[in-house]
Amino acid sequence: VQLQASGGGLVQAGGSLRLSCAASGRPFSASVRAWHRQAPGKERELVARIFGGGTTDYVDSVKGRFTISRDIVKKTVYLQMNDLKPEDTGVYYCHWMHAGSHVWGKGTLVTVSS
């Protein structure tokens, strides 16, 4: 399976973006689908994840602003990002996991200007 992330771009602080992560190739029944980000000079961090049953969780810094969702038929996971802040700048990666298998997509760059 391959994951393709899209939707990044340049936005002013307070703006919104919606990231998409679409899967293609052989079927992959992910138990967890997640978004991570890596800011310049920092380690990659988990931003949000959605579990098989639909439960979600978020890093504290994005709670109330970001929403992760999925469309199983379209094999796509979304990250709606509202009220963006300069500290949200980074490369965002999608990551699917199941039974010890991990699939990462190439990142999409999000730049938030102040």
Backbone as CSV, one residue per row, in Angstrom:
resi,resn,N_x,N_y,N_z,CA_x,CA_y,CA_z,C_x,C_y,C_z
1,VAL,0.847,-1.182,0.000,0.000,0.000,0.000,0.889,1.241,0.000
2,GLN,0.424,2.276,-0.668,1.120,3.567,-0.663,0.178,4.629,-0.130
3,LEU,0.739,5.565,0.601,-0.029,6.680,1.134,0.448,7.972,0.478
4,GLN,-0.493,8.774,0.047,-0.176,10.042,-0.591,-0.851,11.166,0.177
5,ALA,-0.026,12.010,0.784,-0.547,13.157,1.526,-0.606,14.383,0.617
6,SER,-1.612,15.198,0.831,-1.758,16.419,0.056,-2.507,17.454,0.880
7,GLY,-2.530,18.679,0.374,-3.300,19.719,1.024,-2.490,20.756,1.762
8,GLY,-1.190,20.567,1.847,-0.363,21.553,2.521,-0.252,22.831,1.721
9,GLY,0.314,23.845,2.352,0.483,25.119,1.673,0.863,26.202,2.634
10,LEU,0.798,27.414,2.143,1.114,28.594,2.934,-0.184,29.270,3.351
11,VAL,-0.300,29.557,4.630,-1.520,30.175,5.149,-1.137,31.159,6.242
12,GLN,-1.948,32.194,6.401,-1.701,33.138,7.475,-2.214,32.593,8.798
13,ALA,-1.642,33.067,9.867,-2.100,32.670,11.195,-3.598,32.935,11.312
14,GLY,-4.303,31.978,11.923,-5.746,32.074,12.032,-6.491,31.399,10.904
15,GLY,-5.773,31.031,9.862,-6.385,30.391,8.709,-6.580,28.899,8.897
16,SER,-7.070,28.266,7.842,-7.386,26.843,7.890,-6.812,26.116,6.676
17,LEU,-6.533,24.844,6.886,-6.141,23.942,5.805,-6.743,22.579,6.096
18,ARG,-6.967,21.811,5.051,-7.381,20.433,5.234,-6.406,19.526,4.502
19,LEU,-5.776,18.656,5.253,-4.857,17.690,4.681,-5.607,16.400,4.369
20,SER,-5.169,15.729,3.317,-5.734,14.444,2.944,-4.623,13.418,2.824
21,CYS,-4.941,12.181,3.160,-3.994,11.079,3.013,-4.753,9.943,2.345
22,ALA,-4.442,9.692,1.091,-5.151,8.684,0.318,-4.295,7.441,0.140
23,ALA,-4.907,6.294,0.319,-4.203,5.024,0.172,-4.470,4.422,-1.198
24,SER,-3.461,3.776,-1.728,-3.593,3.063,-2.996,-2.788,1.780,-2.924
25,GLY,-3.029,0.889,-3.843,-2.306,-0.366,-3.859,-3.088,-1.463,-3.146
26,ARG,-2.376,-2.416,-2.599,-3.033,-3.564,-1.989,-3.789,-3.137,-0.727
27,PRO,-4.859,-3.848,-0.419,-5.641,-3.475,0.771,-4.802,-3.547,2.035
28,PHE,-5.006,-2.628,2.921,-4.287,-2.579,4.196,-5.294,-2.191,5.262
29,SER,-5.595,-3.119,6.131,-6.601,-2.869,7.160,-5.935,-2.233,8.364
30,ALA,-5.804,-0.932,8.326,-5.107,-0.226,9.395,-5.946,-0.186,10.659
31,SER,-5.302,-0.441,11.791,-5.992,-0.319,13.067,-5.839,1.088,13.639
32,VAL,-4.809,1.784,13.204,-4.601,3.165,13.621,-4.131,3.956,12.404
33,ARG,-4.748,5.100,12.227,-4.330,6.025,11.169,-3.974,7.340,11.854
34,ALA,-2.822,7.870,11.517,-2.328,9.016,12.277,-1.693,10.059,11.374
35,TRP,-1.605,11.253,11.929,-0.843,12.345,11.343,0.273,12.719,12.315
36,HIS,1.461,12.882,11.785,2.607,13.360,12.541,3.103,14.629,11.845
37,ARG,3.913,15.381,12.536,4.538,16.543,11.904,5.960,16.699,12.418
38,GLN,6.759,17.336,11.585,8.133,17.625,11.964,8.429,19.074,11.634
39,ALA,8.644,19.841,12.680,8.992,21.248,12.516,10.489,21.370,12.254
40,PRO,10.917,22.448,11.639,12.349,22.625,11.367,13.183,22.519,12.640
41,GLY,14.169,21.665,12.617,15.067,21.520,13.749,14.510,20.742,14.919
42,LYS,13.328,20.153,14.748,12.705,19.413,15.852,12.423,17.970,15.439
43,GLU,12.158,17.162,16.425,11.836,15.767,16.159,10.385,15.653,15.669
44,ARG,10.126,14.579,14.956,8.768,14.316,14.492,7.884,14.021,15.701
45,GLU,6.673,14.566,15.685,5.746,14.326,16.789,4.394,13.874,16.252
46,LEU,3.722,13.070,17.076,2.373,12.644,16.766,1.423,13.812,16.988
47,VAL,0.574,14.089,16.006,-0.374,15.189,16.107,-1.768,14.672,16.430
48,ALA,-2.216,13.670,15.703,-3.568,13.151,15.892,-3.619,11.730,15.359
49,ARG,-4.534,10.947,15.911,-4.726,9.599,15.412,-6.170,9.181,15.570
50,ILE,-6.574,8.269,14.729,-7.923,7.734,14.787,-7.815,6.215,14.763
51,PHE,-8.532,5.586,15.691,-8.468,4.147,15.852,-9.570,3.479,15.044
52,GLY,-9.472,2.143,14.964,-10.414,1.399,14.146,-11.871,1.665,14.492
53,GLY,-12.152,1.829,15.773,-13.526,2.049,16.199,-13.988,3.492,16.066
54,GLY,-13.085,4.364,15.639,-13.433,5.765,15.457,-12.976,6.692,16.557
55,THR,-12.428,6.142,17.628,-11.893,6.981,18.704,-10.712,7.795,18.196
56,THR,-10.638,9.029,18.676,-9.553,9.907,18.256,-8.806,10.452,19.462
57,ASP,-7.561,10.806,19.259,-6.863,11.599,20.260,-5.867,12.526,19.579
58,TYR,-5.470,13.552,20.339,-4.686,14.653,19.792,-3.600,15.067,20.773
59,VAL,-2.530,15.596,20.235,-1.543,16.232,21.091,-2.192,17.490,21.669
60,ASP,-1.820,17.838,22.891,-2.492,18.938,23.594,-2.469,20.239,22.796
61,SER,-1.398,20.493,22.082,-1.240,21.782,21.411,-2.238,22.007,20.271
62,VAL,-2.906,20.969,19.808,-3.850,21.128,18.696,-5.293,20.829,19.102
63,LYS,-5.506,20.428,20.331,-6.862,20.099,20.771,-7.788,21.315,20.610
64,GLY,-8.958,21.063,20.060,-9.911,22.142,19.834,-9.713,22.868,18.524
65,ARG,-8.596,22.613,17.864,-8.319,23.291,16.583,-8.249,22.309,15.409
66,PHE,-7.740,21.122,15.654,-7.578,20.123,14.592,-8.597,19.012,14.775
67,THR,-9.032,18.438,13.657,-9.944,17.305,13.686,-9.481,16.259,12.676
68,ILE,-9.290,15.047,13.156,-8.931,13.951,12.267,-10.194,13.159,11.948
69,SER,-10.322,12.743,10.701,-11.486,11.961,10.294,-11.065,11.011,9.174
70,ARG,-11.954,10.132,8.817,-11.620,9.151,7.787,-12.835,8.872,6.919
71,ASP,-12.559,8.464,5.697,-13.584,7.975,4.789,-13.093,6.592,4.344
72,ILE,-13.667,5.571,4.922,-13.183,4.209,4.663,-13.410,3.819,3.209
73,VAL,-14.526,4.237,2.633,-14.809,3.889,1.243,-13.764,4.512,0.319
74,LYS,-13.410,5.750,0.583,-12.403,6.437,-0.234,-10.988,6.117,0.198
75,LYS,-10.839,5.347,1.277,-9.510,4.986,1.805,-8.678,6.249,2.034
76,THR,-9.306,7.204,2.673,-8.654,8.493,2.884,-8.847,8.951,4.320
77,VAL,-7.813,9.548,4.860,-7.872,10.152,6.179,-7.614,11.650,6.013
78,TYR,-8.327,12.435,6.792,-8.239,13.886,6.693,-7.751,14.482,8.000
79,LEU,-7.152,15.644,7.898,-6.825,16.436,9.081,-7.282,17.858,8.794
80,GLN,-8.389,18.237,9.416,-8.885,19.606,9.307,-8.168,20.448,10.345
81,MET,-7.498,21.481,9.893,-6.706,22.323,10.790,-7.253,23.739,10.745
82,ASN,-7.768,24.186,11.883,-8.332,25.533,11.989,-7.506,26.369,12.949
83,ASP,-7.681,27.683,12.862,-6.966,28.603,13.748,-5.470,28.264,13.784
84,LEU,-4.898,28.143,12.634,-3.492,27.748,12.556,-2.578,28.803,13.156
85,LYS,-1.502,28.324,13.750,-0.527,29.176,14.407,0.840,28.960,13.765
86,PRO,1.731,29.928,13.870,3.071,29.738,13.289,3.761,28.474,13.788
87,GLU,3.507,28.107,15.031,4.140,26.895,15.579,3.575,25.609,14.992
88,ASP,2.545,25.699,14.174,2.036,24.520,13.460,2.823,24.253,12.177
89,THR,3.727,25.147,11.852,4.536,24.979,10.645,5.361,23.709,10.721
90,GLY,5.401,22.984,9.611,6.196,21.772,9.551,5.771,20.898,8.386
91,VAL,6.445,19.787,8.265,6.063,18.789,7.274,5.153,17.781,7.969
92,TYR,3.996,17.558,7.385,3.007,16.666,7.968,3.024,15.328,7.219
93,TYR,3.070,14.265,7.989,3.149,12.911,7.439,1.953,12.080,7.904
94,CYS,1.413,11.272,7.014,0.408,10.313,7.450,1.081,8.967,7.693
95,HIS,0.504,8.218,8.596,1.122,6.987,9.101,0.009,6.021,9.466
96,TRP,0.016,4.856,8.833,-0.974,3.833,9.138,-0.278,2.636,9.764
97,MET,-0.937,2.004,10.727,-0.336,0.907,11.475,-1.328,-0.234,11.630
98,HIS,-0.817,-1.443,11.590,-1.647,-2.606,11.886,-0.757,-3.795,12.172
99,ALA,-0.947,-4.393,13.332,-0.269,-5.643,13.701,1.237,-5.568,13.441
100,GLY,1.832,-4.478,13.857,3.269,-4.350,13.720,3.755,-3.844,12.388
101,SER,2.869,-3.698,11.424,3.231,-3.140,10.127,2.982,-1.645,10.118
102,HIS,3.909,-0.917,9.510,3.818,0.540,9.456,3.972,0.998,8.010
103,VAL,3.127,1.944,7.639,3.233,2.549,6.314,3.244,4.054,6.499
104,TRP,4.222,4.709,5.905,4.350,6.167,5.980,4.167,6.761,4.587
105,GLY,3.509,7.884,4.547,3.421,8.625,3.308,4.503,9.694,3.257
106,LYS,4.746,10.204,2.065,5.631,11.352,1.949,4.913,12.553,2.537
107,GLY,5.665,13.470,3.084,5.057,14.574,3.782,4.500,15.650,2.877
108,THR,3.682,16.480,3.485,3.185,17.671,2.821,3.506,18.864,3.729
109,LEU,4.045,19.921,3.139,4.539,21.045,3.910,3.426,22.030,4.236
110,VAL,3.352,22.379,5.506,2.425,23.407,5.980,3.257,24.558,6.538
111,THR,3.023,25.741,6.025,3.725,26.923,6.502,2.696,27.947,6.951
112,VAL,2.795,28.354,8.208,1.871,29.335,8.761,2.648,30.621,9.043
113,SER,2.256,31.679,8.389,2.939,32.958,8.568,2.236,33.782,9.639
114,SER,3.024,34.571,10.334,2.447,35.382,11.425,1.986,36.738,10.928
